[in-house]
Amino acid sequence: MKRGEVYWADLPLGYGRRPVVILTRGAVAEVRTRVSVAPVTRRTRRIRSEVPVGRAEGLGRGSVVNVDNVLTVPKELLEPDPIGRLGEATTRRLDAALRWALDIRH
């Protein structure tokens, strides 16, 4: 399990079954029982805390990664195999969206 991989997950709190992007760094994700994820949704608001994704990332249709709703969940809620992975450019956009959503300045 690595940061930037996309998995199907059965999320709590009314999110239901949906794709998620792993946010936890790979060195830790392998040994932890829980990982931080950002849900993927088709509902877009066109704001800086959303990152567009689609077929190139293993998804069937255009969607967004929503980093305003980061969750830390047990790994058993995720299917065993990733369906895709973010490329370098999309990972950079994800990092920028996280910094914006969490008000991290550098």
ABEGO torsion letter per residue (X at the ends): XBBGBBBBBBBBGGAEBBBBBBABBAAAAAABABBBBBBBBABBAGBAABBBBBAAAGBABBBBBBAABBBBBBAAABBABBABBBBAAAAAAAAAAAAAAAGBBX
